[in-house]
Amino acid sequence: MSKSRRTTAVAAIAGAAAFALLAAGCSSSATPGADEEVTELTLATFNDFGYTDEMLAEYTELTGIEIVHNKAATSGDARTNYFTKLGAGSGLADVEAVEIDWFAELLQYSDKLYDLSNDEVADRWVQWKTDAATDADGRLIAYGTDIGPQAICYRSDLFAEAGLPTDREEVAAMIDGDWDAYFAAGEEFVANSDAAWFDSSGAILQGILNQEEETLESTDGEIIATTNPVVEDAYNTVLDASPELSAHLSQWSDDWSAGFANGAFATMLCPSWMLGVIEGNAPEVEGWDVANVFPNGGGNWGGSYLTVPAQSEKAEAAKAFADWLTDPEQQLKAFVSTGNFPSQTSLYEAEELLSVTRPYFNEAPTGEIFSDRSAAIEVAPYKSVNYFPVMDALQNAITRVDVDETQDADASWEQFVTDVEAIG
């Protein structure tokens, strides 16, 4: 695609309004706000789903329904709140966001969620996204929002100071290959810079494991994290590289957030939704860019859903609202706003998606880049009911070594084994 055909993010939003495919495909099966008694709905998300105040005000203008949006700081905070109130039978929002890493855990309680099955949206999402949200009784218990194809985000200014190429195509060529190629580029960088190569060893571990089908759990439901050589090899690979290349930060910590602006690290694994996180943490920094590459090919990190808890007394109106939020037009706006790459298949060949650029990232053609990165995903790890707590234990093991420096790699692995045995 030539540069002349690319538009800015603002133009992409304007183009969405006139996009015939989206206009034809965004009708809800239930009329939003058809129940005249519904004047307010609550929405609970976390991090940043791209549901801006302007978008929610648009829904209010369309339906007369006011939206109260509550946003948790992290997925972990949202998970604790969700399961506590799901068990209590009250207190959840009318529409609740859930994250892919704990979605399988939620499937155990699908009877506590409203059935969102609807022939009119049956083919809206990539199939694996729909399959994962379908319970054993064939009920669709969630509507997909985004997926997380990964690229590499980098500080072109820090690259220049270290004598590395800064053009995104040249950067992609330098990193292209396996994880060793990524680490080798990092060794060249840190030899000529005071900054670290990557932000978080925990993130690198997640990126490696997301390229394997069986990691923490086997497809028959057994926890295999402590005996699976794939997991231990990834753990050791990351911790072998971290002393020289890591910024020794935990993702979502205050120090990590500050690191975007103060030049603490030069690269990071960059699922599409991370674009908004970077820009939000370092709005004044000039130098962030995106390379259309990922070690070992491709990988998905993250992605979420919207659910309607059965405890809601406004379930039909909530279903219509979730339908509207996850139709292609709204998800295109969310991508433009935050980088959350849509799971809606009708967008993948659409010029309105492919032409999106991100001014903050040196006008990077993020629509093209993350479409390519999505196509490069070959496998996603199997996740069942224990995935979230086991991954949490594994991340804690990395943190003890790389961030807190309270244990060496061997001792921390032994504690991880003990922690997993306690899970079950």
C-alpha positions as CSV (number, residue, x, y, z in Angstrom):
1,M,0.0,0.0,0.0
2,S,1.5,3.4,-1.0
3,K,1.9,6.1,1.6
4,S,-0.5,8.3,-0.4
5,R,-3.3,5.9,0.4
6,R,-2.6,5.9,4.2
7,T,-4.7,8.2,6.3
8,T,-4.2,9.6,9.8
9,A,-6.1,8.1,12.7
10,V,-8.5,11.0,12.7
11,A,-9.4,10.4,9.1
12,A,-9.9,6.8,9.7
13,I,-12.6,7.6,12.2
14,A,-14.3,9.8,9.8
15,G,-14.1,7.2,7.1
16,A,-15.7,4.6,9.3
17,A,-18.9,6.6,9.4
18,A,-19.3,6.2,5.7
19,F,-18.0,2.6,5.4
20,A,-20.8,0.7,3.7
21,L,-19.7,-2.7,5.0
22,L,-19.7,-1.6,8.6
23,A,-23.0,0.3,8.2
24,A,-24.6,-2.8,6.8
25,G,-23.2,-5.1,9.4
26,C,-23.7,-3.3,12.7
27,S,-27.4,-3.7,13.2
28,S,-28.2,-5.2,16.6
29,S,-30.6,-8.1,16.9
30,A,-32.3,-6.4,19.7
31,T,-33.2,-2.7,19.5
32,P,-31.0,-0.9,22.0
33,G,-33.0,0.6,24.8
34,A,-36.2,-1.1,23.6
35,D,-37.2,-1.5,27.2
36,E,-38.4,2.1,28.0
37,E,-37.6,1.6,31.7
38,V,-33.9,1.2,31.0
39,T,-32.4,4.6,31.4
40,E,-28.9,3.6,32.6
41,L,-26.5,0.8,32.1
42,T,-23.2,0.1,33.8
43,L,-20.0,-1.0,32.0
44,A,-16.9,-2.4,33.7
45,T,-13.6,-2.7,31.9
46,F,-9.9,-2.6,32.8
47,N,-6.7,-1.0,31.3
48,D,-8.1,0.7,28.1
49,F,-10.6,-0.9,25.8
50,G,-10.8,2.2,23.6
51,Y,-14.4,2.9,24.7
52,T,-14.0,6.6,24.9
53,D,-16.4,9.1,26.6
54,E,-17.3,10.2,23.1
55,M,-18.2,6.7,22.0
56,L,-20.3,6.1,25.0
57,A,-22.0,9.5,24.6
58,E,-22.8,8.4,21.0
59,Y,-24.7,5.4,22.4
60,T,-26.6,7.6,24.8
61,E,-27.6,9.9,21.9
62,L,-28.8,6.9,19.9
63,T,-30.7,5.2,22.7
64,G,-31.3,7.6,25.5
65,I,-29.5,5.2,27.9
66,E,-26.8,6.8,30.1
67,I,-23.6,4.7,30.4
68,V,-21.7,4.6,33.7
69,H,-18.2,3.3,32.9
70,N,-16.0,1.9,35.7
71,K,-12.5,1.0,34.8
72,A,-10.2,-1.2,36.9
73,A,-6.4,-0.5,36.7
74,T,-5.4,-4.0,35.8
75,S,-6.8,-7.3,34.6
76,G,-6.0,-8.8,38.0
77,D,-8.0,-6.2,39.8
78,A,-10.9,-6.8,37.5
79,R,-10.7,-10.6,37.9
80,T,-10.8,-10.4,41.7
81,N,-13.9,-8.1,41.6
82,Y,-15.6,-10.3,38.9
83,F,-15.3,-13.6,40.7
84,T,-16.1,-12.2,44.1
85,K,-19.3,-10.6,43.0
86,L,-20.3,-13.4,40.6
87,G,-20.2,-15.7,43.6
88,A,-22.1,-13.3,45.7
89,G,-24.9,-13.0,43.1
90,S,-24.9,-9.2,43.0
91,G,-22.7,-6.2,42.5
92,L,-21.5,-6.7,38.9
93,A,-22.0,-4.2,36.1
94,D,-24.6,-4.9,33.4
95,V,-21.8,-5.4,30.9
96,E,-18.5,-6.8,32.3
97,A,-15.2,-7.2,30.4
98,V,-13.2,-10.3,30.9
99,E,-9.6,-11.1,29.8
100,I,-8.6,-14.2,27.8
101,D,-6.2,-15.6,30.4
102,W,-9.0,-16.1,33.0
103,F,-11.8,-16.6,30.6
104,A,-11.5,-20.4,30.7
105,E,-11.9,-20.2,34.5
106,L,-15.1,-18.3,34.0
107,L,-16.5,-21.1,31.7
108,Q,-17.1,-23.2,34.9
109,Y,-19.8,-20.7,35.9
110,S,-21.4,-20.1,32.5
111,D,-24.8,-20.6,34.0
112,K,-24.3,-17.3,35.8
113,L,-24.0,-15.5,32.5
114,Y,-26.6,-14.4,30.0
115,D,-26.7,-16.4,26.7
116,L,-25.7,-14.0,24.0
117,S,-26.3,-16.3,21.1
118,N,-27.6,-14.5,18.1
119,D,-27.7,-15.6,14.5
120,E,-27.1,-12.1,13.2
121,V,-23.7,-11.9,14.8
122,A,-22.7,-15.6,14.5
123,D,-19.9,-14.9,11.9
124,R,-18.7,-11.6,13.4
125,W,-15.5,-12.9,15.0
126,V,-12.5,-15.0,14.1
127,Q,-13.6,-18.6,14.8
128,W,-11.3,-19.4,17.6
129,K,-12.5,-16.4,19.4
130,T,-16.1,-17.5,19.2
131,D,-15.2,-21.1,20.0
132,A,-13.5,-20.1,23.2
133,A,-16.6,-18.2,24.3
134,T,-19.0,-21.1,23.7
135,D,-19.8,-23.2,26.7
136,A,-20.4,-27.0,26.9
137,D,-24.2,-26.4,26.2
138,G,-23.5,-24.4,23.1
139,R,-24.3,-21.1,24.7
140,L,-22.3,-18.0,23.6
141,I,-21.5,-16.4,26.8
142,A,-19.4,-13.5,25.6
143,Y,-18.9,-11.2,22.6
144,G,-15.3,-10.8,21.5
145,T,-13.6,-7.4,21.6
146,D,-9.9,-7.5,20.5
147,I,-7.0,-9.9,20.0
148,G,-3.4,-9.2,20.6
149,P,-1.1,-9.8,17.6
150,Q,2.4,-8.7,18.5
151,A,5.1,-6.6,16.8
152,I,8.2,-4.9,18.3
153,C,7.9,-1.3,19.5
154,Y,11.2,0.5,19.8
155,R,12.8,3.9,20.6
156,S,14.3,5.1,17.3
157,D,16.2,7.9,19.1
158,L,17.9,5.4,21.4
159,F,18.7,3.2,18.5
160,A,20.3,6.2,16.7
161,E,22.4,7.0,19.7
162,A,23.6,3.4,19.8
163,G,24.5,3.3,16.1
164,L,21.6,0.9,15.2
165,P,19.3,1.4,12.2
166,T,16.2,3.4,12.9
167,D,14.1,2.8,9.8
168,R,11.3,0.4,10.7
169,E,12.0,-1.9,7.8
170,E,15.7,-2.0,8.6
171,V,14.9,-2.7,12.2
172,A,12.6,-5.5,11.2
173,A,15.4,-7.0,9.1
174,M,17.8,-6.8,12.0
175,I,15.5,-8.5,14.5
176,D,13.9,-11.0,12.0
177,G,14.6,-14.6,13.0
178,D,14.4,-16.5,16.3
179,W,14.7,-15.3,19.8
180,D,18.4,-15.5,19.6
181,A,18.4,-12.9,16.8
182,Y,16.4,-10.6,19.0
183,F,18.8,-11.0,21.9
184,A,21.8,-10.6,19.6
185,A,20.5,-7.2,18.5
186,G,20.1,-6.4,22.2
187,E,23.7,-7.2,22.9
188,E,24.8,-4.9,20.2
189,F,22.6,-2.2,21.6
190,V,23.5,-2.4,25.3
191,A,27.2,-2.3,24.3
192,N,26.7,1.2,23.1
193,S,23.9,2.5,25.3
194,D,23.1,3.1,29.0
195,A,19.5,2.0,28.4
196,A,18.3,-1.6,28.7
197,W,17.2,-3.6,25.6
198,F,13.8,-4.7,26.9
199,D,11.4,-3.6,29.6
200,S,10.4,-6.8,31.4
201,S,11.7,-10.4,31.6
202,G,8.1,-11.4,32.5
203,A,6.9,-10.0,29.2
204,I,9.6,-11.9,27.2
205,L,8.6,-15.1,29.0
206,Q,5.0,-14.5,28.1
207,G,5.9,-13.9,24.5
208,I,7.9,-17.1,24.2
209,L,5.2,-19.3,25.8
210,N,2.4,-17.7,23.7
211,Q,4.0,-19.5,20.7
212,E,3.4,-22.9,22.0
213,E,0.2,-24.9,22.1
214,E,0.8,-26.8,25.4
215,T,2.6,-24.8,28.1
216,L,1.1,-24.6,31.6
217,E,-1.8,-27.1,31.0
218,S,-2.2,-30.0,28.7
219,T,-5.2,-30.3,26.4
220,D,-6.7,-32.9,28.7
221,G,-6.7,-30.4,31.6
222,E,-3.6,-31.5,33.5
223,I,-1.2,-28.9,35.0
224,I,2.1,-29.6,33.3
225,A,3.9,-26.3,34.0
226,T,6.6,-27.8,36.3
227,T,7.3,-30.8,34.1
228,N,7.0,-29.4,30.6
229,P,10.5,-28.7,29.3
230,V,9.1,-25.9,27.1
231,V,8.3,-23.9,30.2
232,E,11.5,-24.5,32.0
233,D,13.5,-23.8,28.8
234,A,11.7,-20.5,28.4
235,Y,12.3,-19.6,32.0
236,N,16.0,-20.3,31.7
237,T,16.3,-18.5,28.3
238,V,14.8,-15.3,29.7
239,L,16.8,-15.3,32.9
240,D,20.0,-16.0,31.0
241,A,19.4,-12.9,28.9
242,S,18.0,-10.7,31.7
243,P,21.2,-9.7,33.5
244,E,22.6,-7.9,30.4
245,L,19.5,-6.9,28.5
246,S,16.6,-6.4,31.0
247,A,15.5,-3.1,32.6
248,H,14.4,-5.3,35.6
249,L,10.9,-3.9,35.7
250,S,7.6,-5.5,36.5
251,Q,4.9,-4.6,33.9
252,W,2.2,-2.3,35.3
253,S,4.4,-1.1,38.2
254,D,5.0,2.6,38.7
255,D,8.7,2.2,37.7
256,W,7.7,0.5,34.5
257,S,5.2,3.2,33.6
258,A,7.9,5.9,34.2
259,G,10.3,3.9,32.1
260,F,8.5,4.8,28.9
261,A,9.3,8.4,29.3
262,N,12.7,8.3,30.9
263,G,14.4,6.1,28.4
264,A,14.8,3.0,30.6
265,F,14.5,0.6,27.7
266,A,14.7,0.6,24.0
267,T,12.3,-2.1,22.9
268,M,9.4,-4.1,24.1
269,L,7.1,-6.9,22.9
270,C,4.2,-4.9,21.6
271,P,0.7,-6.5,21.2
272,S,-1.5,-4.0,19.4
273,W,-3.2,-2.8,22.6
274,M,0.2,-1.8,24.0
275,L,0.2,1.2,21.6
276,G,-2.2,3.1,23.8
277,V,-0.3,2.2,27.0
278,I,3.0,3.5,25.6
279,E,1.5,6.8,24.3
280,G,-0.5,7.3,27.5
281,N,2.6,6.8,29.7
282,A,5.0,9.0,27.5
283,P,2.9,11.5,25.6
284,E,5.7,14.0,25.2
285,V,8.4,11.5,24.0
286,E,9.3,11.6,20.4
287,G,11.0,8.5,19.1
288,W,8.7,5.5,19.6
289,D,8.1,3.5,16.5
290,V,6.7,0.0,15.5
291,A,8.6,-2.6,13.5
292,N,6.6,-5.2,11.5
293,V,8.4,-8.2,13.0
294,F,8.3,-10.6,16.0
295,P,10.8,-13.2,17.1
296,N,10.0,-16.7,15.8
297,G,7.3,-15.4,13.5
298,G,4.1,-14.4,15.3
299,G,2.2,-14.6,18.5
300,N,-0.9,-13.4,20.2
301,W,-0.9,-11.9,23.7
302,G,-4.2,-10.9,25.2
303,G,-7.6,-10.1,23.9
304,S,-10.8,-9.7,25.8
305,Y,-14.6,-10.2,25.8
306,L,-17.7,-8.6,27.0
307,T,-20.2,-10.6,29.2
308,V,-23.6,-9.9,30.6
309,P,-24.0,-11.4,34.1
310,A,-27.3,-13.1,34.7
311,Q,-27.6,-11.1,37.9
312,S,-28.3,-8.0,35.7
313,E,-31.9,-6.8,35.8
314,K,-31.4,-5.2,32.4
315,A,-30.0,-8.2,30.5
316,E,-31.7,-7.6,27.2
317,A,-30.6,-3.9,27.1
318,A,-27.1,-5.0,28.2
319,K,-27.0,-7.6,25.4
320,A,-27.9,-4.9,22.9
321,F,-25.2,-2.6,24.3
322,A,-22.5,-5.3,24.2
323,D,-23.6,-6.1,20.6
324,W,-23.2,-2.4,19.7
325,L,-19.8,-2.1,21.4
326,T,-18.4,-5.1,19.6
327,D,-19.7,-4.5,16.1
328,P,-17.1,-3.6,13.5
329,E,-17.6,0.1,13.5
330,Q,-17.1,0.5,17.2
331,Q,-14.1,-1.8,17.3
332,L,-12.5,0.1,14.4
333,K,-12.8,3.3,16.5
334,A,-11.3,1.4,19.5
335,F,-8.3,0.3,17.4
336,V,-7.7,3.9,16.3
337,S,-8.0,5.1,19.8
338,T,-5.8,2.6,21.7
339,G,-4.5,0.1,19.2
340,N,-6.7,-2.8,20.3
341,F,-6.8,-4.9,17.2
342,P,-10.3,-6.1,16.3
343,S,-11.4,-9.7,16.3
344,Q,-14.2,-8.8,13.8
345,T,-13.4,-10.5,10.5
346,S,-15.2,-8.1,8.2
347,L,-12.5,-5.5,9.0
348,Y,-9.5,-7.4,7.9
349,E,-9.7,-6.5,4.2
350,A,-11.2,-3.1,4.8
351,E,-9.3,0.0,3.7
352,E,-10.6,1.8,6.8
353,L,-8.5,-0.6,8.9
354,L,-5.5,-1.1,6.6
355,S,-5.1,2.7,6.1
356,V,-4.8,3.5,9.8
357,T,-1.6,5.2,10.9
358,R,-0.5,6.2,14.3
359,P,1.0,9.7,14.4
360,Y,2.7,9.3,17.8
361,F,4.7,6.3,16.4
362,N,6.3,8.2,13.6
363,E,3.1,7.7,11.5
364,A,3.6,4.0,11.6
365,P,1.1,2.2,9.4
366,T,-0.3,0.3,12.3
367,G,-3.3,-1.0,10.4
368,E,-1.1,-2.8,7.9
369,I,1.5,-3.9,10.5
370,F,-0.9,-5.5,12.9
371,S,-2.9,-7.1,10.1
372,D,0.3,-8.7,9.0
373,R,1.2,-9.7,12.6
374,S,-2.3,-11.2,13.0
375,A,-1.8,-13.3,9.9
376,A,1.6,-14.6,11.3
377,I,-0.1,-16.2,14.3
378,E,0.1,-19.9,13.9
379,V,-0.8,-21.2,17.3
380,A,-2.2,-20.1,20.6
381,P,-1.6,-21.8,24.0
382,Y,-4.3,-24.0,25.4
383,K,-5.8,-22.3,28.5
384,S,-8.0,-24.0,31.0
385,V,-9.2,-23.2,34.5
386,N,-5.8,-23.1,36.1
387,Y,-4.0,-21.1,33.5
388,F,-4.3,-17.7,35.2
389,P,-3.1,-18.8,38.7
390,V,-0.2,-20.9,37.3
391,M,0.9,-18.1,35.0
392,D,0.8,-15.7,38.0
393,A,3.0,-18.1,40.0
394,L,5.4,-18.3,37.0
395,Q,5.6,-14.5,36.7
396,N,6.2,-14.3,40.4
397,A,9.2,-16.7,39.9
398,I,10.6,-14.4,37.2
399,T,10.1,-11.3,39.4
400,R,11.9,-12.8,42.4
401,V,15.0,-13.2,40.3
402,D,14.9,-10.3,37.8
403,V,13.2,-7.5,39.7
404,D,13.4,-8.1,43.5
405,E,16.6,-10.1,43.3
406,T,15.6,-12.1,46.4
407,Q,16.3,-15.5,44.9
408,D,18.5,-17.0,42.2
409,A,16.9,-18.8,39.3
410,D,17.2,-22.3,40.8
411,A,15.7,-21.4,44.1
412,S,12.9,-19.4,42.5
413,W,12.0,-22.3,40.2
414,E,11.8,-24.6,43.3
415,Q,9.4,-22.2,44.9
416,F,7.4,-22.1,41.7
417,V,7.1,-25.9,41.8
418,T,5.8,-25.7,45.4
419,D,3.4,-22.9,44.5
420,V,2.0,-24.9,41.6
421,E,1.5,-28.0,43.7
422,A,-0.6,-25.9,46.1
423,I,-2.8,-24.9,43.2
424,G,-3.6,-28.4,42.4
